[in-house]
Amino acid sequence: MKVIIMGCGRVGAQMAALLDQEGHSVTALDTDAYSFRRLPPDFKGEALLGDGLDEDVLRRAGIEEADAFVAVTQEDNRNVMAAQIAQKIFNVKKVVCRIYDPMRRDLYSVLGLEAISPTIVLAEMLKEKLES
């Protein structure tokens, strides 16, 4: 599977490493070259400096052949915009984005985006721990 991950922070780098170890073709995309330090030394994928909202950058990342696109930057709006570009313009089959704001997550789901809110996930996990 060819996967493009926009955002090479802790989550993006960890996901890139996991997918790379499983033999997937991974491109980590970030606007800050320093972020790539989080990738493991044995990372076989590509680290591409650029803005995931820029269609030319996405083409250089190979989005036209991508099976999946993941947007995990620190900014909800950037994640949603990039996810929509991947889904609507480049017809990527599987698109997932991280949305911190729980209220926005529901709105984006209505738009057809698969959005995960770590805020909701963590709150639910903590609640379960309190109840057990």
Summary of the structure (lengths in Angstrom):
residues: 132
radius of gyration: 14.9
end to end distance: 38.5
largest distance: 50.0
contacts: 417
relative contact order: 0.15
helix: 49%
strand: 20%
